[in-house]
Amino acid sequence: MRPTYAVTELLGDGIGAELSDAIHVLADALPIRLDFIPVDLTLANRRARGKAIYDEAVEAVCTTKLALKYPTVTAEESPNAVLRRRLDLSVIHRPVYTIPGVPTNFTRPLDVDIVRIATGGTYDDPGRPIGDGGAVSLRIVERKPVFEAARYAFNFARQTGRHVTSASKHTIQRATDGLFERVTLEVAHQNPDVGHKIELFDALLGKLIMTPEKYQVVLVLNEYGDFLSDMACGLAGSLGIGASANLAFDAEAAVRIAMYDAAHGTAPDIQGKNLANPTAIFLALAMLCIQAGEPEVGRAIKESTLGLLRDGVRTRDLGGTESTSSFSAAVAAEVARKLKPAS
């Protein structure tokens, strides 16, 4: 009997339905069973059900401990922000790396793990007008998520033999970014075996382009991580190839809840046309399988997906001719081949 893992599947908007179909095609090829529990987070259902749909989503994710989320429209609220706050998801980990064969304007090799505080900044405050000629937004930085993100970044760097760069504007944003750097330095002092340096965030953006090999694990606040992740994916060739983990931790620093998603948006312009690129959601599934305790399966998904891209089997956004369904079938077949038991 195949090992079974319950996974909350958070359904989304735009190309979300096509990505879900692609995931199920791939899941059927695995030597493990993923028992998907769907929760409809489409905009229409959020508007119809209000807070109740988030209650359902939170209950499901807290039960399964693992979730896969498809892109959702941000309208009245950001589902990502709501879920991160409700589930206490304090850390976003987004690996971004060069994929051989994927067309890009950037010619340097890139391999960076972006660790982003998942809450706070100005994203937790919608802002408000001041009279007719101004506006204000409150910037929020809390010690606990900064500590958890820093601890995760240093632990990950140790496990992978890498070093950490923390980046902010602490010389200007002395209260908020200053708190971030102080907490990070506390964690750095607790991990003297892991290399650590501090950069100003604006300088980091330029240096990452000029000398990407100098950056391995980059720890940043919420907005900065959002900006940096999209820029890094653009350097690697496409927002469609970026996946991320959203993590909550227990008191012993073990991952308590993990929600995986694609970095890109809902792409309504190609909705229903069988053109969506499922690379990012496949890489998200690979990360989920590793977290579930199936590293061989996770590696097979990642290697199969990237290997096909390298060999020219790509969707149209990456210069290929494959549709969503044909690329999904090709990845599923390659994964099945890699994981086939020896006769």
C-alpha positions in Angstrom: 0.0 0.0 0.0 1.3 3.5 -0.9 2.0 5.9 2.0 -0.7 8.4 2.2 -0.5 12.1 3.1 -3.4 14.5 3.6 -2.9 17.8 1.8 -5.2 20.8 1.9 -5.6 22.1 -1.6 -6.5 25.8 -1.6 -8.2 26.4 -5.0 -7.7 29.8 -6.7 -8.6 32.1 -9.5 -7.6 32.5 -13.1 -5.3 29.6 -14.2 -5.7 28.0 -10.7 -8.1 25.3 -12.1 -5.6 24.3 -14.8 -2.7 24.2 -12.3 -4.9 22.0 -10.1 -5.5 19.6 -13.0 -1.8 19.5 -13.7 -1.0 18.7 -10.0 -3.5 15.8 -10.0 -1.9 14.4 -13.2 1.5 14.5 -11.6 0.2 13.2 -8.2 -1.3 10.1 -10.0 2.2 9.2 -11.2 3.8 9.2 -7.7 4.5 6.1 -5.6 2.8 7.9 -2.6 -0.8 8.9 -2.3 -1.7 12.5 -1.8 -5.2 12.8 -0.3 -6.2 16.3 -1.4 -8.8 18.1 0.7 -10.1 21.0 -1.5 -11.1 24.4 -0.1 -12.5 26.9 -2.6 -10.7 30.2 -2.2 -11.9 31.7 -5.5 -12.9 35.3 -5.4 -16.6 34.4 -6.0 -16.7 32.0 -3.1 -14.8 34.4 -0.8 -17.4 37.1 -1.6 -20.3 34.7 -1.1 -19.0 33.1 2.2 -16.9 35.9 3.8 -15.0 35.0 6.9 -16.5 31.5 7.0 -14.3 30.3 4.0 -11.2 31.4 5.8 -12.3 29.6 8.9 -12.7 26.4 6.8 -9.3 26.9 5.2 -7.6 27.5 8.5 -9.2 24.4 10.1 -8.3 22.2 7.2 -4.6 23.4 7.1 -4.3 23.0 10.9 -5.5 19.4 10.5 -3.4 18.3 7.5 -0.3 20.5 8.4 0.5 20.6 4.7 -1.2 22.8 2.1 -0.8 23.6 -1.6 -2.2 26.9 -2.7 -3.0 28.2 -6.2 -2.9 31.9 -7.1 -5.8 34.0 -5.9 -7.0 37.5 -6.8 -6.4 40.2 -4.3 -9.6 42.2 -4.2 -11.2 43.2 -0.8 -8.3 41.5 0.9 -5.2 39.4 0.2 -5.9 35.7 0.8 -2.2 35.2 1.2 -1.9 37.9 3.9 -5.0 36.6 5.7 -3.8 33.0 5.8 -0.3 34.0 6.9 -1.7 35.9 9.8 -4.4 33.4 10.8 -2.0 30.4 10.5 1.0 32.2 12.1 3.1 31.7 9.0 6.1 33.8 9.9 8.5 32.8 7.2 8.5 32.6 3.4 11.3 30.6 1.8 11.7 31.1 -1.9 14.7 29.4 -3.7 15.5 31.0 -7.0 18.1 29.6 -9.3 19.3 29.5 -12.9 17.6 26.7 -14.9 19.8 25.6 -17.9 17.9 26.0 -21.1 15.4 28.6 -19.9 15.7 31.8 -21.9 16.8 34.8 -19.8 18.3 38.3 -20.3 20.6 37.6 -17.4 23.7 35.6 -18.3 25.3 35.0 -14.8 24.5 31.9 -12.8 22.1 32.6 -9.9 21.4 30.4 -6.9 19.9 32.3 -4.0 17.5 31.3 -1.1 15.4 34.2 -0.1 14.0 34.0 3.4 11.3 36.6 4.0 9.5 37.6 7.1 5.9 36.7 6.0 4.0 39.4 8.0 4.3 43.0 8.9 5.8 45.9 7.1 3.3 48.2 5.5 1.4 45.1 4.1 -0.4 44.7 7.5 -1.7 48.2 7.3 -3.9 49.4 4.4 -3.0 53.0 5.0 -5.3 56.0 5.1 -5.6 59.4 3.5 -4.7 62.6 5.3 -7.0 65.3 4.0 -6.9 65.8 0.3 -3.2 66.0 -0.3 -1.5 63.2 1.6 -1.6 59.6 2.9 0.0 57.6 5.6 0.7 53.9 6.2 1.9 52.4 9.4 5.0 50.1 9.2 4.9 47.2 11.6 7.9 45.0 12.5 7.5 42.4 15.3 10.3 40.6 17.1 8.8 37.1 17.0 8.5 36.6 13.3 11.9 38.3 12.7 13.5 35.9 15.3 11.8 32.8 13.7 12.9 33.9 10.2 16.5 34.6 11.3 16.6 31.3 13.1 15.3 29.4 10.1 17.8 31.2 7.8 20.8 30.3 9.9 19.7 26.7 10.4 19.1 26.3 6.7 22.4 27.9 5.9 24.2 25.5 8.2 22.4 22.5 6.8 23.3 23.5 3.2 26.8 24.8 3.8 25.9 28.4 2.9 26.1 31.8 4.5 23.5 34.5 5.3 23.2 38.0 4.2 20.6 40.2 6.0 19.5 43.3 4.2 17.4 46.3 5.2 17.5 50.1 5.4 18.4 50.2 9.0 20.4 53.4 8.6 17.2 55.2 7.5 14.3 53.1 9.0 16.1 53.1 12.4 13.1 51.8 14.5 11.7 49.1 12.2 14.7 47.9 10.2 16.9 48.6 13.2 14.9 46.1 15.2 15.2 43.6 12.4 19.0 43.9 12.3 19.3 43.7 16.1 17.3 40.5 16.3 19.2 39.1 13.4 22.5 39.9 15.0 21.4 38.1 18.2 20.6 35.0 16.2 24.0 35.4 14.3 25.8 35.4 17.6 24.1 32.2 18.6 25.3 30.6 15.3 29.0 31.6 15.1 29.7 28.8 12.7 27.5 30.3 10.0 28.9 33.2 8.0 26.8 36.4 8.1 27.1 39.9 6.6 24.8 42.9 6.5 23.9 44.9 3.4 21.7 47.9 2.7 18.8 46.6 0.7 19.1 49.1 -2.2 22.8 48.2 -2.6 22.0 44.5 -2.4 19.7 44.8 -5.4 22.6 46.1 -7.5 25.2 43.8 -6.1 23.0 40.7 -6.7 22.9 41.6 -10.4 26.6 42.4 -10.6 28.0 39.6 -8.4 25.2 37.0 -7.8 27.7 34.4 -6.7 28.4 36.3 -3.5 24.8 35.8 -2.2 23.4 32.5 -0.9 20.8 32.9 1.8 19.3 36.4 1.9 17.2 37.3 4.9 14.8 40.3 4.5 11.7 42.0 5.8 8.2 41.5 4.2 8.1 44.1 1.4 11.8 43.8 0.6 11.4 40.0 0.2 8.4 40.5 -2.1 10.4 42.9 -4.3 13.6 40.8 -4.2 11.8 37.5 -5.0 10.2 38.9 -8.2 13.4 40.5 -9.3 15.3 37.3 -8.8 12.7 35.2 -10.7 12.9 37.7 -13.5 16.7 37.3 -13.6 16.2 33.5 -13.8 13.9 33.9 -16.7 10.2 34.0 -15.5 7.9 34.5 -12.6 6.4 31.2 -13.7 9.4 29.2 -12.4 9.4 30.4 -8.8 7.9 28.4 -5.9 7.8 29.2 -2.2 7.2 27.7 1.2 5.2 29.5 3.9 6.1 28.2 7.3 4.9 28.2 10.9 7.1 26.8 13.8 6.7 25.2 17.2 8.6 26.1 20.3 11.5 23.8 19.3 11.9 25.5 15.9 10.4 22.5 14.0 8.0 23.3 11.1 4.5 23.0 12.4 2.5 24.0 9.3 3.8 24.4 5.8 1.9 25.9 2.9 3.4 25.8 -0.6 2.6 28.0 -3.6 3.7 29.5 -6.8 5.2 33.0 -7.0 3.2 34.1 -10.0 -0.3 35.5 -10.2 -3.6 34.3 -11.6 -2.8 35.2 -15.3 -6.4 35.8 -16.4 -5.3 36.6 -19.9 -4.5 32.9 -20.5 -7.2 31.4 -18.3 -8.8 28.3 -19.9 -6.5 28.3 -22.9 -4.2 25.4 -21.8 -1.2 27.7 -21.8 -0.4 28.0 -18.1 3.1 27.0 -17.1 2.9 24.5 -14.2 6.6 24.6 -13.4 6.3 26.7 -10.2 3.5 24.6 -8.8 5.4 21.4 -9.6 8.4 22.8 -7.7 6.1 23.7 -4.9 4.8 20.2 -4.8 8.4 18.9 -4.7 9.1 21.0 -1.6 5.9 19.7 0.0 6.9 16.1 -0.6 10.3 16.7 1.0 8.6 18.3 4.0 6.2 15.3 4.3 9.2 13.0 4.7 9.5 11.9 1.1 12.8 13.4 -0.1 13.3 11.0 -3.0 9.9 11.8 -4.4 10.5 15.5 -4.0 13.9 15.3 -5.7 12.4 13.3 -8.6 9.7 15.9 -9.2 12.2 18.7 -9.2 14.8 17.0 -11.3 12.2 15.8 -13.8 10.7 19.2 -14.2 14.0 21.0 -14.5 15.5 18.3 -16.7 12.7 18.6 -19.3 13.0 22.4 -19.3 16.8 22.0 -19.9 16.1 19.6 -22.8 13.7 22.0 -24.5 10.4 20.6 -23.3 8.8 23.9 -22.3 5.5 25.8 -22.4 5.2 28.8 -24.7 6.1 31.4 -22.1 9.6 29.8 -22.0 10.0 29.6 -25.7 8.6 26.1 -26.1 5.6 24.5 -27.8 4.1 22.5 -24.9 0.6 23.1 -23.5 -0.2 22.9 -19.8 -1.5 19.4 -20.3 1.3 18.1 -22.5 4.0 19.4 -20.2 2.2 18.0 -17.2 2.0 14.6 -18.9 5.7 14.7 -19.8 6.7 15.5 -16.2 4.5 12.8 -14.8 6.0 10.2 -17.2 9.5 11.2 -16.3 8.8 11.1 -12.6 7.2 7.7 -12.9 10.3 6.5 -14.8 12.7 7.9 -12.2 10.8 6.3 -9.3 10.0 3.0 -10.9 11.1 0.2 -8.6 14.1 -1.8 -9.9 13.0 -5.2 -11.3 
